[in-house]
Amino acid sequence: MESDIEELAFEKQQFDTVVSTLSFCGYSNPVRILENVSTWCKPHGQVLLLEHGISSNLFASTLQRALNPLAVKTVGCHQNRNIMELLNRSPLEIQKAEHHWLDVFHLIWATPRKE
């Protein structure tokens, strides 16, 4: 299946595992996509993410913010997004997270929050 994830509609609790790599920088409404992912994942399933976002390093984050308009215009990448904050606003529960390379890259293991 090939489609824009912002237009996909799967049944609830369709998947055991949902995997996303380096994509949440490009969605116009990333929290809505996280909500969909949580809905599509089975209650005891898992969501595995490899994402990038704004660095915790002042120099790196300043550079990311300065270059962000160019990155958005040329490749559609919002490199200044706070991935961990987006996840905290979503209905996913983070089980484990690793942060690498000045906290730019994040490996995240999550599950749908129990209702």
Backbone torsions as a table, in degrees:
resi	resn	phi	psi	omega
1	MET	NA	131.5	176.9
2	GLU	-124.2	121.5	-177.9
3	SER	-165.0	163.3	173.0
4	ASP	-76.2	125.6	-176.6
5	ILE	-60.9	-26.2	179.5
6	GLU	-71.3	-11.5	178.9
7	GLU	-112.8	-2.1	-178.7
8	LEU	-73.8	149.5	176.1
9	ALA	-141.3	101.3	175.9
10	PHE	-101.3	160.6	173.8
11	GLU	-66.8	156.5	177.1
12	LYS	-64.5	144.9	175.8
13	GLN	53.4	45.9	-176.5
14	GLN	-84.2	-31.5	-168.7
15	PHE	-121.0	143.6	173.2
16	ASP	-74.1	-37.9	-178.1
17	THR	-140.1	137.3	173.5
18	VAL	-120.0	129.3	-178.3
19	VAL	-120.5	135.7	175.9
20	SER	-137.3	134.5	178.2
21	THR	-128.1	121.9	172.3
22	LEU	49.6	48.5	-177.1
23	SER	-124.2	-22.6	-174.1
24	PHE	-70.7	-8.4	174.9
25	CYS	-74.0	-19.1	-173.1
26	GLY	-103.1	-10.4	-176.8
27	TYR	-79.5	141.7	179.2
28	SER	-70.8	-29.0	178.3
29	ASN	-136.1	80.3	-174.5
30	PRO	-63.4	-31.2	179.5
31	VAL	-67.4	-37.5	177.3
32	ARG	-63.4	-38.8	177.7
33	ILE	-65.8	-40.9	176.5
34	LEU	-62.8	-37.6	176.0
35	GLU	-62.7	-43.6	177.8
36	ASN	-62.6	-46.0	179.5
37	VAL	-57.7	-43.5	178.6
38	SER	-62.2	-39.5	178.9
39	THR	-69.1	-39.8	-177.8
40	TRP	-72.7	-24.0	-177.2
41	CYS	-82.9	139.9	177.7
42	LYS	-63.8	154.1	-176.4
43	PRO	-55.0	-34.2	178.9
44	HIS	-105.0	19.0	179.3
45	GLY	-84.1	-172.3	-179.3
46	GLN	-138.0	152.6	176.1
47	VAL	-120.2	123.0	-177.8
48	LEU	-114.6	123.8	-175.9
49	LEU	-126.5	137.7	165.3
50	LEU	-121.9	109.1	-174.8
51	GLU	-132.7	164.6	175.5
52	HIS	-127.0	154.7	-179.9
53	GLY	-164.7	-161.0	-176.1
54	ILE	-65.9	135.9	-179.3
55	SER	-76.3	154.8	173.2
56	SER	-84.6	-10.1	179.0
57	ASN	-81.7	126.3	-175.3
58	LEU	-57.8	-45.8	-179.2
59	PHE	-63.6	-49.0	-178.1
60	ALA	-63.9	-42.8	-178.5
61	SER	-68.7	-34.3	175.9
62	THR	-63.0	-42.8	177.2
63	LEU	-64.6	-42.9	177.9
64	GLN	-60.6	-44.8	179.7
65	ARG	-63.7	-39.6	-179.2
66	ALA	-67.1	-37.4	-177.2
67	LEU	-89.3	-8.5	-175.4
68	ASN	-57.0	-46.3	-179.9
69	PRO	-58.4	-38.0	178.1
70	LEU	-67.6	-43.0	179.9
71	ALA	-63.9	-41.0	178.5
72	VAL	-64.9	-44.2	-177.3
73	LYS	-67.6	-40.1	-173.8
74	THR	-87.3	-40.1	-175.4
75	VAL	-129.1	2.0	177.6
76	GLY	74.3	23.3	-175.8
77	CYS	-104.7	118.4	173.9
78	HIS	-89.9	89.5	-175.2
79	GLN	-78.8	-0.8	-179.7
80	ASN	-102.7	15.8	-179.9
81	ARG	-79.2	141.1	177.2
82	ASN	-92.1	96.2	-174.0
83	ILE	-61.6	-41.9	-178.0
84	MET	-66.5	-37.1	177.3
85	GLU	-67.0	-40.0	176.7
86	LEU	-59.6	-43.2	178.8
87	LEU	-65.1	-38.4	178.7
88	ASN	-66.2	-25.2	177.2
89	ARG	-86.9	-5.4	-176.5
90	SER	-96.5	170.6	176.9
91	PRO	-85.7	23.1	176.3
92	LEU	-99.9	146.4	177.2
93	GLU	-108.2	119.8	-179.1
94	ILE	-73.7	124.6	177.2
95	GLN	-92.8	-36.7	-178.7
96	LYS	-157.6	145.4	176.6
97	ALA	-145.1	137.4	173.7
98	GLU	-120.5	141.8	-177.9
99	HIS	-124.3	131.2	-173.4
100	HIS	-132.5	160.9	175.5
101	TRP	49.0	73.5	-179.9
102	LEU	59.4	31.5	-179.6
103	ASP	61.8	26.7	176.5
104	VAL	-82.5	-41.1	-176.7
105	PHE	-103.8	139.3	-175.5
106	HIS	-129.8	129.3	169.1
107	LEU	-103.7	123.0	-172.6
108	ILE	-131.4	131.2	173.5
109	TRP	-110.8	122.5	-176.1
110	ALA	-138.9	165.2	176.1
111	THR	-136.6	157.1	172.8
112	PRO	-62.0	138.7	177.2
113	ARG	-64.4	141.5	177.9
114	LYS	-72.3	135.9	-178.8
115	GLU	-88.0	NA	NA
